[in-house]
Amino acid sequence: MDYSATDLCKIRAALELVSSKERAKAQTAMKFVLSSDRVASVLSGCRSLAQLKENIATSYAPSLSLDEIEIINKVLFKQIYRQHR
């Protein structure tokens, strides 16, 4: 990926802005990815039982509104896959 440290800070700030008591940042990120018609599933990692439970709870977390999706889209730029094995 070609995101700089500054880009990642902007993305994190957008996730924090859009997240809430009902939806953690990791859940917001997963919901954002799943909001695309091109995505059928998300593979997420976890290092603890608490993270696993949070990932599972994403199914029950509120979906993102169009305004929330737009907030995140404004700080992202398209990543183009440039090289194949």
C-alpha distance (Angstrom), angle and dihedral (degrees) to the residues before:
residue distance angle dihedral
M1 . . .
D2 3.75 . .
Y3 3.81 99.5 .
S4 3.80 115.6 132.5
A5 3.80 124.2 -145.2
T6 3.81 88.2 -100.6
D7 3.82 91.1 51.7
L8 3.80 90.5 50.8
C9 3.82 91.0 50.8
K10 3.82 89.9 53.0
I11 3.81 91.3 48.7
R12 3.80 91.5 48.6
A13 3.82 90.8 49.6
A14 3.82 90.3 51.4
L15 3.82 90.9 49.9
E16 3.81 90.6 49.5
L17 3.80 90.6 49.3
V18 3.79 93.2 50.8
S19 3.82 97.0 40.4
S20 3.79 121.9 89.4
K21 3.79 144.0 175.6
E22 3.80 88.0 -77.8
R23 3.83 95.1 48.2
A24 3.83 126.0 37.5
K25 3.82 122.0 -146.8
A26 3.81 93.4 -101.7
Q27 3.80 89.6 49.8
T28 3.80 90.3 48.6
A29 3.81 90.1 52.4
M30 3.81 92.0 49.7
K31 3.80 92.5 45.6
F32 3.82 89.0 50.2
V33 3.80 92.8 53.1
L34 3.80 91.0 45.4
S35 3.81 91.0 50.7
S36 3.81 88.6 74.8
D37 3.80 116.3 92.9
R38 3.81 87.3 -140.3
V39 3.81 93.6 64.1
A40 3.79 123.1 77.5
S41 3.80 100.2 171.8
V42 3.79 142.9 2.7
L43 3.78 125.4 -136.3
S44 3.76 110.9 -150.7
G45 3.75 132.0 -177.5
C46 3.75 128.0 -139.2
R47 3.78 136.1 -172.5
S48 3.76 100.0 -165.2
L49 3.76 142.1 33.2
A50 3.82 88.9 -109.8
Q51 3.82 91.0 57.3
L52 3.80 90.5 47.7
K53 3.80 90.7 52.0
E54 3.82 90.7 48.3
N55 3.80 90.8 50.5
I56 3.81 91.2 50.4
A57 3.81 90.7 47.3
T58 3.82 88.8 58.2
S59 3.80 87.4 84.5
Y60 3.80 88.8 64.9
A61 3.81 97.8 39.0
P62 3.81 117.8 106.5
S63 3.80 116.2 -88.9
L64 3.78 119.3 -114.2
S65 3.78 118.5 -97.6
L66 3.80 119.8 -127.3
D67 3.82 88.3 -105.6
E68 3.82 91.3 53.7
I69 3.80 91.4 48.6
E70 3.80 89.4 50.8
I71 3.83 92.0 51.6
I72 3.80 90.0 56.7
N73 3.81 94.0 41.3
K74 3.81 90.3 55.6
V75 3.82 91.9 64.1
L76 3.81 96.8 40.9
F77 3.74 126.1 80.4
K78 3.75 123.9 -161.1
Q79 3.79 116.3 -89.5
I80 3.78 112.9 -145.2
Y81 3.76 118.2 -157.7
R82 3.80 103.5 -126.9
Q83 3.77 106.4 174.0
H84 3.75 135.0 43.6
R85 3.75 126.3 -164.3
